[in-house]
Amino acid sequence: MSVDTVSLLVRIPAPLRQQAQTVAKLRGETVSEVVRSALRNYIRETLDDERDNRTLDALVERIEAGIEPMHDHADVWAEIEALEAHGELPT
């Protein structure tokens, strides 16, 4: 653990603490390590989701502005089948 750590008091339901203790025991870790790992994962997933949402919002704006083309499902499959028929798809 880094010297730059700080303590953080968090109140959680007793059953959640018991689950954290069980996970810690199974993994041979401390409850603090389990909580740090879970918090890191939660933060990473939240930031990834937010990035994905911003990317999606930007794509929708481009589509609505007519900048990004839309393709019909049937047209996409027709193009794939044409490429496949000509041996132009990777194997």
Residue, then its C-alpha position, 0 to 999 in steps of 0.5 A: m500500500s502506498v504512503d499516500t493513503v488516507s482513511l475513509l469512514v464508510r457506513i455499510p449494512a452489516p450483511l455487506r460487511q459480512q460479504a466483504q469479509t467472506v470475499a476477503k477470506l476466500r481471496g486471502e486479502t484484507v477487507s480493505e483490499v477487497v473494498r479498494s478493489a471494488l471501489r477501483n472497479y466501480i470508478r473505472e466502470t462508471l468512467d467507461d460508461e460515461r465515456d461511452n455515453r459521450t461517444l454515443d451522444a456525439l454519434v447521435e448528433r452526427i446522425e441527426a445532422g446528416i453527417e454520419p450515414m445510417h445503413d439499413h440492416a438488409d443493405v448491410w447484409a447484402e453488402i456482406e454477402a456480396l463481399e463474401a461471394h467475391g472472396e473479399l472477407p477475411t477468413 
